[in-house]
Amino acid sequence: MDCELLAPAGNFETALAAFEAGADAVYCGLTEFSARAFADNFGIEDLKNLLRYCRCDRDGQCERRRKVYVTFNTVIDEDNIEAAIEQLARLDEVRPDALIVQDIGVARICRRHFPGLELHASTQLVAHNLEGVLAMKDLGFKRVVLARELSLEEIASIAKRCGDMELEVFIHGALCYSISGLCLFGAMEKGRSGNRGKCPYCCRQASAFTSLYPFSMKDLRLGEDVRKLADAGVASLKIEGRMKSALYVASVTRYYREILNPETQRHRGGVTIGDLETVFSRRTTKLYFEGRGKTVSVRQQDGVIDSESLGHLGAEIGVVKRVTKDREGQRWLRFHTARGLEKHDGLQFEAMTDEGRHLGMGIVEMRQAISRRPVFEVNAGVDVEVLVSEDVERALKPGMKIYCSMSNAVKRLFPTPSFRPSDYEGGIGLDIEVSLSGSRLSAKVLSPFAVEACVDCELQPAKNPEKTAEGVKKAFSKLGGSDYRLRKVSVVDPEKLFAPMSVLNDLRRDLVEKLDEAREKERHEKIGSAIADDFVGGDLSSEHRCIRPSDHLRRVKIRSGQKVPAGEWDEIIVLIGSDRDGLESSGSDKFRLALPVYTAEPEFNRLRVTVKGLLRKGFSKWEASDLATLRMLKELGVTDITADWTLYAFNSRALAELSEMGVKRFVASPENTRENLQYLAESGYDVEFLTQQSTPLFVSLTEPAGRPEDLAVFPRDGLWVTTKKTPRTFETPEGVSTRVDLSWDPA
């Protein structure tokens, strides 16, 4: 199958393990601007080394065999724009195979100043229908990572109609409760934003009023169904897990490689579900792969929430038969094992600790039940006795399930791969010309940079002139440890002179130094150009840019059918939901209609028909909630468009991009910092600031397994919304337009 298998890499070791296990590509983050800020992540030098490993064999034969994608998938405040540009400039030098981007301002910077960087749209951009995918294409993205909530039918429908746009789909790993990009729980309640790479995993936390985990999702595991995605036209199958170990990534990668290419199992040895579960295992689900209402889960009743347990469980291998005490007072747990075991393997039990974790232990001594002689290992299918402590004995009951939570046999399947940078040449191929004359030795790079270095010296006639070219090639091939490799060298030697190796080496080092200087100069020029981009702040019409004192207006946003609160409102924004067909014609220019934040693929055409009908009724002012609805409004000829906060315009480049797409006014996100709000107020763009809102902490397609007493959880137009029970109030800069947003209120 041609479908790419894409693995996570939280560090260099994990990346190597993924490739050794059969990954076609890995995705990794740098220390900044990554949605997994707490992973080990990569420095630029690590990334260079990884690209060398992927693009060059140890014998120096360079070809693009494997791919590396870098995650640049956080929103960027204005204060961080310059740092982001500097990072992008370094990436432009290194040239990973693509950048995975969330902030459309970053996409704009890349498109205008670093066009050599291929762009993939992060799942944080919430592409969940064809219109969203096409909107990403319009912005210069080559690939889009689809929302996890889509079914196979929806994915196949999009794939058939999205042209040359590549689709990437998650197939395995942890699931967020909220739709990616629409989770504000961490930002609003913990001060750690998932949109900035610092998610505190609020959906994994127990409710303050119950022992259950009402929002904790099972892990995604599609297994054999990944073949259906490949057949549907998906370009890349993605494994989640940049916070996971190298062993986890390697075992999961090999499991799916063997599904996609069964012949690899014969050469490497098969990896089973049980093997995976010894490394890491929550209860699993296929989420909505087979459609809403057809949820398929494994090892528990239907549903996608695991409200009872948290963290690693293991592979089920048996049940407690009994615990006996021998003459020495030692306690032995007897069970029939369905899996081979070794001394020092790990076991876990259904019993829970006081901290809410599964009770576990390592095997320090074991024996077959028919013998008192200790053994190092036992085969599957036998009764075994394992030495346990008194504390463990007290927790165990007959019939209680036993799990293998760590297997040394599985660990041996994936030895730690090694890497020495000196074994791999740099990624920048050089064509060099070396010239010899009586008093001068020079070298110049013909491609990709025009750089020359020279050494003044007295060269003597060569005794063996036929060996001169060989010596030059040998000297200039010694580029190990640098960013370069010798692609081609030519020698101009009309006088047939001899060049000492020491002089050639000095010349090579001087040339490399000048190359580095030239690249650094080019990088700084690009950085300066991107920072001083004259489009930002100087090229938009006053219609889009200017805010006059009379424009400091008060607006309110409500749902269709909701009463307008008392007060003087300059504009009333009405969110059209499931009752959208009941809207009457617009009798006032105070009304603006807002589109929903999530419209499933099968529903989008109906939404388009509804909007056309409302346009005919006289509604000319509209608010987009995402790139899909913005694209649709533009295609329908709407010229008065505002962008709700869910479009995340945090910086000047994002504001400029949306303005160029036809947006006239922006709503500031509730997760803005005070400093960034002040920037938005002074930006010259028409920005509106929230003063009151029941901020949606989670927006999900999944009903939680309970209702925490401190939160309001309610269904809304096919989604499940979680907010605080009382609205939140916000401080806003002085002299700005403001909005009271009642559209997310529980009532």
C-alpha positions as MATLAB code, in Angstrom:
seq = 'MDCELLAPAGNFETALAAFEAGADAVYCGLTEFSARAFADNFGIEDLKNLLRYCRCDRDGQCERRRKVYVTFNTVIDEDNIEAAIEQLARLDEVRPDALIVQDIGVARICRRHFPGLELHASTQLVAHNLEGVLAMKDLGFKRVVLARELSLEEIASIAKRCGDMELEVFIHGALCYSISGLCLFGAMEKGRSGNRGKCPYCCRQASAFTSLYPFSMKDLRLGEDVRKLADAGVASLKIEGRMKSALYVASVTRYYREILNPETQRHRGGVTIGDLETVFSRRTTKLYFEGRGKTVSVRQQDGVIDSESLGHLGAEIGVVKRVTKDREGQRWLRFHTARGLEKHDGLQFEAMTDEGRHLGMGIVEMRQAISRRPVFEVNAGVDVEVLVSEDVERALKPGMKIYCSMSNAVKRLFPTPSFRPSDYEGGIGLDIEVSLSGSRLSAKVLSPFAVEACVDCELQPAKNPEKTAEGVKKAFSKLGGSDYRLRKVSVVDPEKLFAPMSVLNDLRRDLVEKLDEAREKERHEKIGSAIADDFVGGDLSSEHRCIRPSDHLRRVKIRSGQKVPAGEWDEIIVLIGSDRDGLESSGSDKFRLALPVYTAEPEFNRLRVTVKGLLRKGFSKWEASDLATLRMLKELGVTDITADWTLYAFNSRALAELSEMGVKRFVASPENTRENLQYLAESGYDVEFLTQQSTPLFVSLTEPAGRPEDLAVFPRDGLWVTTKKTPRTFETPEGVSTRVDLSWDPA';
ca = [
       0.000    0.000    0.000;
       1.230    3.500   -0.836;
      -0.374    5.093    2.218;
       2.204    6.701    4.514;
       2.609    5.414    8.085;
       3.399    8.423   10.281;
       4.787    7.970   13.815;
       5.331   10.423   16.693;
       8.804   11.360   17.911;
       9.137   13.142   21.226;
      12.927   12.836   21.059;
      15.743   11.614   18.829;
      15.793    8.063   20.193;
      12.073    7.677   19.580;
      12.425    8.897   15.998;
      15.091    6.301   15.282;
      12.978    3.597   16.939;
       9.989    4.567   14.782;
      11.972    4.302   11.557;
      13.545    1.007   12.595;
      10.027   -0.318   13.262;
       8.810    0.617    9.779;
       7.576    4.215    9.858;
       7.634    6.105    6.556;
       7.739    9.445    8.370;
       7.840   10.954   11.848;
       6.535   14.210   13.260;
       8.435   16.037   15.970;
       8.402   19.368   17.743;
      11.083   21.912   18.531;
      11.531   23.341   22.005;
       9.251   26.262   21.091;
       5.914   26.584   19.253;
       5.003   22.904   19.639;
       1.646   21.617   20.879;
       3.536   19.188   23.148;
       5.720   21.616   25.077;
       6.367   18.999   27.780;
       7.826   16.400   25.422;
      11.640   16.280   25.246;
      11.415   17.808   21.754;
      14.249   18.635   19.356;
      16.913   21.277   19.043;
      17.952   22.410   15.568;
      21.094   20.245   15.686;
      19.009   17.193   16.621;
      16.726   17.928   13.697;
      19.688   18.248   11.319;
      21.001   14.879   12.478;
      17.611   13.257   12.049;
      17.328   14.600    8.513;
      20.804   13.231    7.743;
      19.713    9.840    8.994;
      16.576    9.956    6.860;
      18.154   11.200    3.655;
      21.551    9.500    3.528;
      22.699    5.916    3.839;
      25.872    5.189    5.755;
      27.739    4.719    2.465;
      26.944    8.348    1.595;
      24.305    7.588   -1.022;
      21.761   10.325   -0.417;
      18.129   10.022   -1.303;
      14.877   11.059    0.385;
      13.896    7.690    1.819;
      12.017    8.813    4.908;
      10.317   12.043    5.891;
      10.374   14.343    8.895;
       7.556   16.771    9.674;
       8.028   19.516   12.274;
       5.093   20.627   14.401;
       4.738   24.410   14.591;
       1.195   24.007   15.824;
       0.443   26.622   18.447;
      -1.182   30.037   18.280;
       1.284   32.932   18.410;
       0.873   36.149   20.399;
       2.172   39.332   18.804;
       5.080   39.471   21.283;
       6.293   36.112   19.948;
       6.111   36.918   16.235;
       9.792   37.833   15.893;
      10.905   34.696   17.740;
       8.618   32.632   15.521;
      10.081   34.211   12.390;
      13.625   33.465   13.572;
      12.660   29.847   14.179;
      11.003   29.607   10.775;
      14.141   30.997    9.134;
      16.249   28.269   10.729;
      13.751   25.650    9.624;
      13.887   27.108    6.128;
      17.639   26.382    6.144;
      17.243   22.867    7.480;
      14.239   22.079    5.233;
      12.189   19.404    6.970;
       9.701   17.748    4.663;
       6.813   19.851    6.012;
       5.646   22.087    8.854;
       2.423   21.238   10.700;
       0.813   24.620   11.428;
      -2.157   25.882   13.451;
      -1.796   29.679   13.346;
      -2.846   31.086    9.961;
      -0.511   33.999   10.634;
       2.403   31.541   10.653;
       1.108   30.012    7.418;
       1.063   33.499    5.911;
       4.666   34.200    6.982;
       5.815   30.921    5.438;
       3.956   31.508    2.198;
       5.321   35.046    1.778;
       8.879   34.652    3.082;
       9.753   30.953    3.338;
       7.942   29.387    0.363;
      10.284   26.384    0.389;
       8.581   25.093    3.533;
       5.702   22.763    2.719;
       2.679   23.361    4.978;
       0.358   20.839    6.597;
      -2.749   22.091    8.417;
      -2.861   20.927   12.034;
      -5.908   19.163   13.438;
      -6.108   22.231   15.715;
      -7.528   24.082   12.701;
     -10.622   21.856   12.992;
     -11.035   20.668    9.404;
     -14.136   18.474    9.610;
     -15.789   18.895    6.226;
     -14.847   19.343    2.566;
     -15.285   23.118    2.693;
     -12.755   23.302    5.531;
     -10.253   21.203    3.593;
     -10.635   23.412    0.514;
     -10.205   26.518    2.677;
      -6.854   25.099    3.884;
      -5.875   24.507    0.261;
      -6.653   28.154   -0.548;
      -4.228   29.162    2.223;
      -1.371   27.199    0.679;
      -1.549   23.995    2.699;
      -0.670   20.789    0.847;
      -2.081   18.441    3.501;
      -4.686   18.674    6.247;
      -4.896   16.621    9.424;
      -8.602   15.862    9.710;
     -10.551   16.119   12.950;
     -10.541   12.826   14.848;
     -14.337   12.711   15.054;
     -14.948   11.929   11.377;
     -16.339    8.601   10.174;
     -14.879    6.487    7.381;
     -17.816    7.506    5.185;
     -17.147   11.213    5.771;
     -13.405   10.795    5.181;
     -14.004    8.883    1.940;
     -16.456   11.550    0.752;
     -13.922   14.328    1.375;
     -11.096   12.348   -0.246;
     -13.065   11.907   -3.467;
     -13.693   15.641   -3.868;
     -10.647   17.439   -2.451;
      -8.486   17.136   -5.569;
      -4.749   16.965   -4.920;
      -5.095   17.951   -1.252;
      -3.574   15.239    0.938;
      -5.522   13.928    3.947;
      -3.923   12.735    7.178;
      -5.984   10.735    9.699;
      -5.283    9.601   13.270;
      -5.458    5.825   13.684;
      -4.095    5.114   17.174;
      -3.438    6.817   20.493;
      -4.914    9.156   23.050;
      -8.094   11.089   22.295;
      -8.997   14.560   23.497;
     -12.519   14.855   24.882;
     -13.001   18.217   23.219;
     -12.798   18.758   19.501;
      -9.156   19.694   18.877;
      -8.696   23.450   18.772;
     -11.941   24.049   20.688;
     -10.720   23.159   24.186;
     -10.352   26.161   26.488;
     -10.500   24.292   29.809;
      -6.770   24.416   30.498;
      -6.399   28.038   29.426;
      -9.390   29.362   31.364;
      -9.216   27.201   34.515;
      -5.546   26.237   34.879;
      -3.655   28.972   33.044;
      -2.145   26.364   30.691;
      -3.435   26.523   27.147;
      -3.608   23.493   24.893;
      -3.512   25.922   21.963;
      -0.082   26.996   23.219;
       1.291   23.502   23.812;
       0.764   23.387   27.569;
      -2.359   21.257   27.982;
      -2.890   20.204   31.648;
      -5.121   17.269   30.547;
      -8.216   18.508   32.375;
     -10.310   15.818   30.676;
      -8.254   13.163   32.528;
      -8.952   14.630   35.949;
     -11.527   13.263   38.364;
     -14.584   15.348   39.115;
     -14.404   17.242   42.389;
     -17.719   15.709   43.439;
     -17.357   12.138   42.193;
     -14.726    9.438   41.880;
     -15.505    9.053   38.187;
     -13.574   10.525   35.277;
     -16.529   11.862   33.277;
     -14.482   13.237   30.355;
     -11.677   10.670   30.116;
     -11.656    9.126   26.646;
     -10.574    5.643   25.778;
      -7.653    5.404   23.379;
      -8.207    5.179   19.650;
      -7.239    1.862   18.044;
      -8.408    1.192   14.483;
      -6.348   -1.954   13.936;
      -7.164   -3.781   10.693;
      -9.558   -0.993    9.646;
      -6.615    1.176    8.607;
      -6.683   -0.668    5.288;
     -10.095    0.881    4.648;
      -8.620    4.341    5.117;
      -5.839    3.577    2.669;
      -8.395    2.330    0.146;
     -10.469    5.493    0.692;
      -7.622    7.707   -0.514;
      -6.072    8.847    2.775;
      -2.436    9.872    2.223;
      -1.104    9.416    5.752;
      -2.060    7.251    8.728;
      -1.024    8.976   11.950;
      -0.125    7.501   15.327;
      -0.539    9.835   18.317;
       2.049    9.873   21.106;
       4.836   12.474   21.229;
       4.801   12.105   25.020;
       5.185    8.313   24.805;
       8.327    6.178   25.101;
      10.453    4.867   22.262;
       9.251    1.339   23.096;
       5.606    2.390   22.768;
       6.165    4.115   19.442;
       8.222    1.254   18.030;
       5.727   -1.450   19.027;
       2.678    0.431   17.714;
       4.465    1.368   14.501;
       5.476   -2.215   13.805;
       1.950   -3.426   14.598;
       0.473   -1.175   11.901;
       3.315   -1.788    9.456;
       2.494   -5.499    9.622;
      -1.181   -4.754    8.977;
      -0.391   -2.575    5.965;
       2.380   -4.868    4.693;
       1.801   -8.390    6.055;
       4.975   -9.684    4.415;
       7.052   -7.738    6.970;
       5.765  -10.036    9.722;
       7.638  -12.965    8.238;
      10.924  -11.059    8.339;
      10.598   -9.312   11.704;
       8.262  -11.417   13.824;
       4.692  -10.421   14.509;
       3.567   -7.919   17.134;
       0.260   -8.790   18.770;
      -2.358   -6.711   20.530;
      -1.183   -8.344   23.753;
       2.363   -7.147   23.086;
       1.110   -3.576   22.630;
      -0.874   -3.750   25.833;
       2.166   -4.734   27.906;
       3.804   -1.466   26.820;
       0.852    0.860   27.334;
      -2.847    0.232   27.365;
      -5.949    2.124   28.212;
      -9.293    0.718   27.184;
      -9.792    1.330   23.485;
     -12.388    2.520   20.990;
     -12.839    3.197   17.275;
     -14.633    6.425   18.181;
     -16.980    7.401   15.314;
     -15.137    5.518   12.572;
     -18.284    3.541   11.722;
     -20.564    6.565   12.113;
     -22.406    8.333   14.892;
     -24.579    5.888   16.797;
     -22.365    2.975   15.711;
     -19.562    3.470   18.213;
     -17.404    0.380   18.571;
     -15.325   -0.135   21.708;
     -13.080   -2.878   22.983;
     -12.921   -4.465   26.455;
     -15.838   -2.461   27.851;
     -19.463   -1.699   27.111;
     -20.248    0.469   24.093;
     -19.135    4.054   24.522;
     -15.973    6.073   24.171;
     -15.522    7.241   27.766;
     -13.633    5.214   30.358;
     -14.884    6.788   33.550;
     -13.552    4.083   35.885;
      -9.809    3.871   35.339;
      -6.909    6.019   34.286;
      -3.515    5.244   32.853;
      -1.741    2.056   31.868;
      -3.495   -1.248   32.535;
      -1.678   -3.994   30.615;
      -2.539   -7.205   28.753;
      -5.049   -9.456   30.506;
      -3.356  -12.800   31.247;
      -5.494  -14.539   33.869;
      -7.445  -14.352   37.122;
      -6.522  -14.916   40.743;
      -7.069  -18.541   41.798;
      -5.804  -18.197   45.351;
      -2.940  -16.950   47.510;
      -1.188  -19.520   49.704;
       1.449  -19.239   52.446;
       4.407  -21.665   52.598;
       6.330  -22.918   55.654;
       8.656  -19.915   55.551;
       5.678  -17.540   55.631;
       6.082  -16.446   52.003;
       2.900  -15.708   50.049;
       2.355  -17.154   46.570;
      -0.247  -15.988   44.070;
      -1.484  -18.804   41.831;
      -3.077  -18.202   38.420;
      -3.235  -19.739   34.962;
      -1.261  -17.495   32.600;
      -2.352  -16.913   29.011;
       1.002  -15.328   28.246;
       4.597  -16.357   28.698;
       6.222  -14.588   31.646;
       9.762  -13.858   32.823;
      11.311  -12.834   36.091;
      11.177   -9.005   36.398;
       8.078   -8.706   34.180;
       5.389   -6.423   35.610;
       1.912   -7.372   36.849;
      -1.129   -5.232   37.613;
      -4.474   -6.131   39.159;
      -8.041   -4.866   39.133;
      -7.504   -3.738   42.720;
      -6.914    0.008   43.066;
      -4.479    1.919   45.253;
      -5.486    4.839   47.469;
      -4.181    7.165   44.705;
      -6.674    5.722   42.205;
      -4.135    3.663   40.251;
      -4.133   -0.061   39.577;
      -2.201   -2.089   42.135;
       0.980   -3.402   40.558;
       4.223   -5.265   41.245;
       7.257   -6.752   39.539;
       7.896  -10.498   39.462;
      10.838  -11.094   41.799;
      10.380  -14.865   42.035;
       8.067  -17.404   40.397;
       7.638  -21.114   39.901;
       5.335  -23.486   38.122;
       2.482  -24.566   40.360;
       3.567  -28.213   40.288;
       7.070  -27.396   41.530;
       8.770  -25.523   44.330;
      11.826  -24.811   42.204;
      12.185  -21.150   41.145;
      12.280  -20.569   37.395;
      13.300  -17.605   35.245;
      10.479  -17.998   32.728;
       7.267  -19.899   32.099;
       5.347  -20.547   28.897;
       1.765  -19.558   28.224;
      -0.899  -22.072   29.217;
       0.443  -23.204   32.585;
      -0.429  -22.606   36.221;
       2.190  -20.370   37.810;
       2.871  -19.110   41.329;
       4.356  -15.664   41.907;
       5.777  -14.350   45.170;
       3.697  -11.431   46.515;
       3.915   -9.135   49.516;
       1.486   -9.047   52.396;
       0.042   -5.744   51.151;
      -0.669   -7.227   47.733;
      -2.173  -10.353   49.274;
      -4.670   -8.288   51.260;
      -5.925   -6.577   48.072;
      -6.349   -9.728   45.983;
      -9.606  -11.656   45.727;
     -10.345  -14.918   43.858;
     -11.528  -14.199   40.308;
      -9.799  -10.794   40.159;
      -8.233  -10.099   36.750;
      -4.460  -10.027   36.351;
      -2.595   -8.036   33.680;
       0.957   -8.119   32.364;
       1.999   -4.475   32.485;
       5.604   -4.895   31.327;
       7.195   -7.659   29.266;
      10.944   -8.040   28.901;
      10.352  -10.270   25.890;
       8.586   -7.395   24.121;
      11.353   -4.974   25.060;
      13.919   -7.270   23.434;
      11.993   -7.077   20.149;
      12.986   -3.417   19.899;
      16.659   -2.867   20.718;
      17.732    0.737   21.043;
      18.982    1.908   17.629;
      22.319    3.686   17.418;
      23.363    6.779   15.506;
      26.711    8.488   14.995;
      26.605   11.810   13.130;
      29.989   11.079   11.569;
      28.434    8.129    9.725;
      26.099   10.426    7.805;
      26.920   13.364    5.580;
      25.253   16.759    5.741;
      22.097   17.468    3.841;
      23.306   20.353    1.633;
      24.977   19.015   -1.484;
      27.811   21.139   -2.892;
      29.250   21.435   -6.392;
      32.820   22.762   -5.972;
      35.474   23.911   -8.395;
      39.125   23.931   -7.205;
      41.712   25.912   -9.172;
      45.503   25.593   -8.863;
      48.013   28.209  -10.040;
      51.633   28.909   -9.220;
      50.942   31.263   -6.318;
      47.335   30.603   -5.416;
      44.969   27.795   -4.539;
      41.246   28.622   -4.680;
      37.904   26.892   -4.319;
      34.470   28.155   -5.153;
      31.020   26.704   -4.633;
      29.055   26.583   -7.861;
      25.796   25.448   -6.237;
      23.734   26.187   -4.161;
      25.730   29.276   -2.969;
      28.194   31.500   -4.801;
      31.081   31.439   -2.321;
      34.838   31.453   -2.901;
      37.878   30.920   -0.666;
      41.571   31.052   -1.523;
      45.005   30.417   -0.036;
      48.168   32.188   -1.202;
      50.954   29.656   -1.528;
      53.763   28.567   -3.819;
      52.744   25.338   -5.543;
      55.336   23.085   -7.150;
      54.948   20.900  -10.226;
      53.400   17.551   -9.417;
      55.444   14.369   -9.762;
      52.205   12.444  -10.363;
      49.769   15.012  -11.830;
      47.167   12.323  -12.491;
      46.703   12.019   -8.710;
      45.968   15.706   -8.088;
      42.233   15.410   -8.710;
      42.083   12.383   -6.426;
      43.765   14.320   -3.612;
      41.424   17.299   -4.060;
      38.375   15.062   -3.928;
      39.665   13.326   -0.788;
      40.246   16.646    0.982;
      36.888   18.153    0.079;
      35.013   14.966    0.954;
      35.924   15.468    4.625;
      32.738   17.388    5.459;
      31.562   15.156    8.310;
      30.098   17.097   11.217;
      29.114   19.999    8.963;
      25.821   20.676    7.198;
      27.361   19.846    3.829;
      28.265   16.926    1.614;
      30.325   16.899   -1.529;
      28.129   16.281   -4.538;
      30.615   17.064   -7.314;
      34.151   18.458   -7.496;
      36.020   19.649  -10.580;
      39.699   20.596  -10.759;
      41.225   23.336  -12.914;
      44.965   22.561  -13.066;
      46.495   23.688  -16.383;
      50.046   23.792  -14.953;
      49.808   20.278  -13.414;
      50.746   21.384   -9.898;
      50.948   19.581   -6.594;
      48.688   20.738   -3.722;
      49.703   19.514   -0.234;
      46.889   17.852    1.699;
      47.396   20.228    4.637;
      46.820   23.242    2.364;
      43.748   21.621    0.789;
      42.327   20.944    4.248;
      42.880   24.588    5.250;
      41.152   25.686    2.059;
      38.192   23.378    2.732;
      37.779   24.694    6.283;
      37.933   28.283    5.029;
      35.323   27.514    2.372;
      32.990   25.915    4.923;
      33.369   28.947    7.185;
      32.446   31.275    4.330;
      29.493   29.072    3.453;
      28.240   29.313    7.023;
      28.643   33.087    6.918;
      26.750   33.329    3.626;
      23.907   31.222    4.928;
      23.727   33.226    8.156;
      23.628   36.466    6.160;
      20.847   35.108    3.949;
      18.922   33.942    7.018;
      19.148   37.362    8.693;
      18.027   39.058    5.490;
      14.977   36.811    5.342;
      14.233   37.437    9.029;
      14.479   41.191    8.523;
      12.226   41.067    5.484;
       9.608   38.979    7.293;
       9.619   41.214   10.379;
       9.330   44.362    8.257;
       6.638   42.924    5.990;
       5.123   46.141    4.617;
       1.711   44.528    4.134;
       1.278   44.513    7.911;
       0.404   48.005    9.038;
       0.529   49.731    5.681;
      -1.399   48.156    2.856;
      -4.984   47.697    3.988;
      -7.761   50.106    3.187;
      -9.149   52.346    5.903;
     -12.406   50.476    5.520;
     -10.700   47.495    7.149;
      -8.260   49.288    9.400;
      -9.493   52.487   10.971;
     -11.377   52.694   14.228;
     -13.036   55.999   14.980;
     -14.430   56.989   18.395;
     -17.943   56.524   17.054;
     -17.063   52.885   16.321;
     -16.767   51.976   20.009;
     -19.970   49.988   19.941;
     -21.810   47.570   22.225;
     -22.931   44.280   20.756;
     -24.691   41.172   22.058;
     -24.635   37.634   20.696;
     -27.546   35.260   21.282;
     -28.863   31.983   19.918;
     -31.739   31.822   17.483;
     -34.916   31.886   19.560;
     -33.168   33.407   22.599;
     -34.540   36.727   23.883;
     -32.502   39.863   23.397;
     -31.526   41.144   26.869;
     -32.566   44.599   27.939;
     -30.174   47.376   27.061;
     -28.982   49.569   24.230;
     -27.280   47.388   21.633;
     -25.636   48.687   18.486;
     -25.721   45.224   16.927;
     -27.394   41.894   17.716;
     -25.598   38.757   16.523;
     -27.850   35.698   16.237;
     -26.280   32.238   16.154;
     -28.308   30.054   13.823;
     -28.636   26.536   15.199;
     -30.999   23.646   14.616;
     -33.962   26.094   14.440;
     -32.277   28.137   11.686;
     -35.213   27.799    9.297;
     -37.447   29.797   11.632;
     -35.627   33.093   11.115;
     -37.726   35.836    9.574;
     -36.536   38.529    7.199;
     -34.199   41.175    8.542;
     -36.074   44.270    9.551;
     -33.069   46.125   10.910;
     -29.438   46.618   10.014;
     -28.679   45.834   13.661;
     -28.929   42.083   13.016;
     -26.010   39.854   12.061;
     -26.262   36.063   11.651;
     -23.525   33.806   13.036;
     -22.718   30.326   11.735;
     -22.152   27.276   13.975;
     -18.656   26.270   15.059;
     -18.976   22.649   13.880;
     -20.954   21.425   10.891;
     -20.534   17.763   10.028;
     -19.739   16.891    6.407;
     -23.236   15.497    5.637;
     -24.842   18.668    7.041;
     -22.755   21.286    5.283;
     -24.739   21.424    2.053;
     -27.918   21.925    4.072;
     -26.221   24.807    5.875;
     -25.266   26.319    2.516;
     -28.879   26.099    1.292;
     -30.064   27.728    4.520;
     -27.598   30.600    4.169;
     -28.697   31.190    0.569;
     -32.312   31.362    1.712;
     -31.493   33.806    4.498;
     -29.530   35.985    2.090;
     -32.652   36.197   -0.064;
     -34.615   37.260    3.010;
     -32.356   40.272    3.401;
     -29.747   39.152    5.937;
     -26.551   40.688    4.578;
     -24.326   40.734    7.695;
     -22.691   37.472    8.763;
     -20.207   36.023   11.243;
     -17.878   33.111   10.368;
     -16.867   30.601   13.019;
     -14.134   28.758   11.102;
     -12.347   28.753    7.764;
     -15.033   26.552    6.195;
     -17.869   28.979    6.928;
     -15.688   31.957    5.962;
     -14.971   30.360    2.584;
     -18.650   29.615    2.016;
     -19.726   33.183    2.832;
     -17.171   34.596    0.407;
     -18.313   32.246   -2.357;
     -21.905   33.354   -1.785;
     -20.910   36.980   -2.277;
     -21.203   38.188    1.339;
     -19.062   41.296    1.860;
     -19.858   42.207    5.488;
     -18.183   39.390    7.470;
     -16.917   39.269   11.036;
     -14.735   36.499   12.489;
     -15.670   34.984   15.833;
     -12.961   34.186   18.397;
     -12.827   30.540   17.210;
     -10.772   31.729   14.210;
      -7.958   32.627   16.657;
      -6.603   35.907   15.260;
      -3.927   36.524   17.902;
      -1.325   38.424   15.889;
      -0.803   40.951   13.121;
      -0.150   38.306   10.468;
      -3.330   36.389   11.264;
      -5.310   39.633   11.268;
      -3.815   40.592    7.912;
      -4.566   37.179    6.414;
      -8.205   37.190    7.518;
      -8.614   40.793    6.401;
      -7.338   39.842    2.961;
      -9.943   37.042    2.966;
     -12.715   39.591    3.495;
     -13.109   39.798    7.282;
     -13.939   43.307    8.485;
     -14.113   42.753   12.243;
     -12.591   40.286   14.687;
     -13.661   38.991   18.084;
     -10.743   38.559   20.498;
     -10.355   35.074   21.972;
     -11.171   34.723   25.691;
      -7.782   33.054   26.223;
      -5.838   36.156   25.182;
      -3.309   37.506   27.649;
      -3.817   41.032   28.933;
      -0.762   42.183   26.949;
      -2.068   40.714   23.725;
      -5.501   42.225   24.255;
      -3.819   45.611   24.505;
      -1.974   44.935   21.264;
      -5.242   44.031   19.526;
      -6.838   47.218   20.845;
      -4.010   49.292   19.343;
      -3.546   47.279   16.138;
      -5.665   49.475   13.894;
      -7.943   46.564   13.055;
     -11.593   46.557   14.059;
     -11.435   44.206   17.048;
     -14.282   43.476   19.431;
     -13.663   42.403   23.039;
     -15.704   40.097   25.242;
     -17.013   41.533   28.490;
     -19.227   38.575   29.446;
     -19.437   34.977   28.271;
     -20.212   31.466   29.491;
     -16.954   30.353   27.927;
     -17.132   26.838   26.451;
     -14.449   24.863   28.262;
     -15.126   21.734   26.214;
     -16.951   21.457   22.882;
     -17.385   17.791   22.011;
     -19.385   15.321   19.952;
     -19.266   12.940   22.924;
     -21.621   12.881   25.893;
     -19.651   12.726   29.153;
     -20.137    9.864   31.608;
     -21.663   12.023   34.294;
     -22.435   15.611   35.210;
     -19.883   17.244   37.537;
     -21.739   19.414   40.021;
     -19.419   22.385   39.550;
     -19.940   22.537   35.773;
     -22.821   22.983   33.386;
     -22.900   20.204   30.765;
     -25.613   20.326   28.097;
     -26.387   19.303   24.497;
     -26.434   22.042   21.879;
     -27.107   21.460   18.173;
     -25.478   18.033   18.054;
     -22.591   18.993   20.351;
     -21.961   18.595   24.067;
     -20.889   21.837   25.718;
     -19.225   22.218   29.124;
     -19.071   25.611   30.837;
     -19.016   27.096   34.316;
     -22.489   27.495   35.794;
     -22.173   31.261   36.025;
     -20.975   33.518   33.197;
     -17.447   34.845   33.228;
     -16.699   38.576   33.068;
     -13.600   39.997   31.388;
     -11.532   43.132   31.702;
     -11.167   44.930   28.385;
      -8.897   47.746   27.189;
     -10.401   51.226   27.343;
     -12.257   52.764   24.435;
     -12.953   49.610   22.408;
     -15.969   47.858   20.947;
     -17.361   45.223   23.318;
     -19.560   42.147   23.157;
     -21.734   40.265   25.617;
     -21.837   36.662   24.354;
     -24.885   34.762   25.601;
     -24.826   32.125   22.857;
     -23.018   29.542   25.028;
     -25.198   30.084   28.114;
     -26.577   26.804   29.558;
     -30.122   28.134   29.916;
];
